[in-house]
């Protein structure tokens, strides 16, 4: 990465580095989500902020590092929400429903996150793989799911032999598909998966599917 010196500050004003970086990340998030990694331009991001292309390179080093920073912050938002999830006082059935609802709500409220993840998958997750921060961020939801599964299986409520990662994938797949495939699904079947009138229907449907899978009677081997 080429070293870039900090540009001179006009009129001697002290630049708020944290605010400037946050503004750059806000704009970059929308631009990468809109145009994709290959289509996004640092010039365009700079033009839509109160800074310069040179300042973006000073803070982030380049387009690749900026996209990685966008991913890191986007994943950080959902991880923070997962860390704040309080289900210890709930029974296992209510707890797993609440966790599913958290994912549902987050994905609906952050469509840029869905697009960014789709873009990163097109690129083989190369930015995530190279990010030390993302390699350590993990998913607090997995720890919560493990505790819920243990409680549900110990009490006899849950009969499914499933691990936390598989259950996380099951929940995430429904929430992700609903936002990512909204337009193609609507064009093919004439139904808007994120229509406000059907929101609670799908939110409840997700919880019902997960709970039905976890609690279904299973034939003996």
HUWOVEN-V25765 format. One record per backbone hydrogen bond with DSSP energy under -1.0 kcal/mol. CO is the residue of the C=O (numbers start at 1). NH is the residue of the N-H. If there is no record, write none. Layout:
CO;NH
CO;NH
//
This chain:
9;12
10;13
15;17
16;20
17;21
18;22
19;23
20;24
21;25
22;26
23;27
24;28
25;29
26;30
27;31
28;32
29;33
30;34
31;35
32;36
36;40
41;45
42;46
43;47
44;48
46;49
52;56
53;57
54;58
55;59
56;60
57;61
62;66
63;67
64;68
65;69
66;70
67;71
68;72
69;73
70;74
71;75
72;76
73;77
74;78
75;79
76;80
77;81
78;82
79;83
80;84
82;85
87;90
91;95
92;96
93;97
94;98
95;99
96;100
97;101
98;102
99;103
100;104
101;105
102;106
103;107
104;108
105;109
106;110
110;114
111;115
112;116
113;117
114;118
115;119
116;120
117;121
118;122
119;123
120;125
121;124
123;126
125;129
126;130
128;131
131;135
139;142
140;144
141;145
142;146
143;147
144;148
145;149
146;150
147;151
148;152
149;153
150;154
151;155
152;157
152;158
160;162
163;167
164;168
165;169
166;170
167;171
168;172
169;173
170;174
171;175
172;176
173;177
174;178
175;179
176;180
177;181
179;182
181;185
182;186
183;187
184;188
185;189
186;190
192;195
195;198
196;199
198;202
199;203
200;204
201;205
202;206
203;207
204;208
205;209
206;210
207;211
208;212
209;213
210;214
211;215
214;159
214;160
//
